[in-house]
Amino acid sequence: MKKVLVCGAGGFIGGHLVKRLKDEGFWVRGVDLKEHEFSTLPADEFIIGDLRDPRVCEKVLQDIEEVYQLAADMGGAGYIFTGDNDANVMHNSATINLNIADIGHKLGVKKVFYSSSACMYPEYNQLDPDNPKCSEESAYPAAPDSEYGWEKLFSERLFLSYNRNFGMEVRIARFHNIFGPQGTWTGGKEKAPAAMCRKVAEAEEGGDVEIWGDGLQTRSFLYIDECLEGVRRLMESDFTGPVNIGSEEMVTINQLVETVMEIAGKKLSKNHIEGPQGVRGRNSDNALIKEKLGWEPTMTLKEGLEKTYPWILEQVKALVAKA
Ligand code: NAD
């Protein structure tokens, strides 16, 4: 059985990935600062540890053939676009990646998957909400709109350097807004789909939903199972990347909220307030993934939200019951 390590296994994507890898028959070690909040993972080993500490990395990388590096200090717009967490985001995530690349190489890890983000694309190509450009080659000249994006770009280049100079195999994906059940849905680190599901679930009939900005900013959102399918296909392919893993179904934030309301069967008004928004428009460009992997995600936003909303509604009800 191939031994793999999932860094950030206590998080949203990492937790789902552990389950997927176990289903595929891998021996899986997970590592995270914390246990998974919403589920008991089927990992063969789960180590609580801080990957900023090289000694922890030396321990968790022992006897590992392949690494999925998803650990990062991150959150939604309320966390990464306010500026308040920039030093932590840069320092914590860069330190984790420096450790994993170097100690992984020294301990003979054969292949590393690195989760980059669409946030590394230049802001100047994402000013028109109807026509954003996020094809992989448009990354340079670099001009991400957040330190989170700059760190992702740095770490892409870090792993590519280990590939170039030391022959360590590397696979890099740029995720575009991944969502689904068992992700952060409250507390300030949640991302737009979870936040909107929560706000709709909490609202009284006839009430309203708060939206940061005019809601005309555009995005695309990818359901977690599709993301994992892309990750596994990339990992088994001979393509290094970076490659987008995202949906091409671009919607405005207003449309996202309307879809959630439709699923919830609630009619609520939209209350536009000041708040961090990130770039004006963003959409995945799937030409390269289609060309290199012969695959692209097909699940619609509505299908994904139909699986996500009921889970968030359950969390909201459980919290209300506890209070
Ligand atoms: P998440 O926050 O749920 O998971 C990240 C995990 O990393 C957390 O459980 C956290 O505790 C862990 N972590 C942070 N610092 C650590 C440290 N020092 N040592 C050990 N563990 C540490 O986020 P996610 O949504 O599952 O994202 C996973 C990866 O995918 C991240 O690298 C993120 O930047 C990237 N990504 C996610 C999205 C998305 O839409 N979710 C989009 C683009 C990129």
Residues whose N, C-alpha, C, O or C-beta is under 5 A from the ligand:
A	BS01	NAD	G8 G10 G11 F12 I13 G14 V31 D32 L33 K34 G49 D50 L51 R52 L70 A71 A72 D73 M74 S115 S116 S117 A118 F175 H176 N177 I178
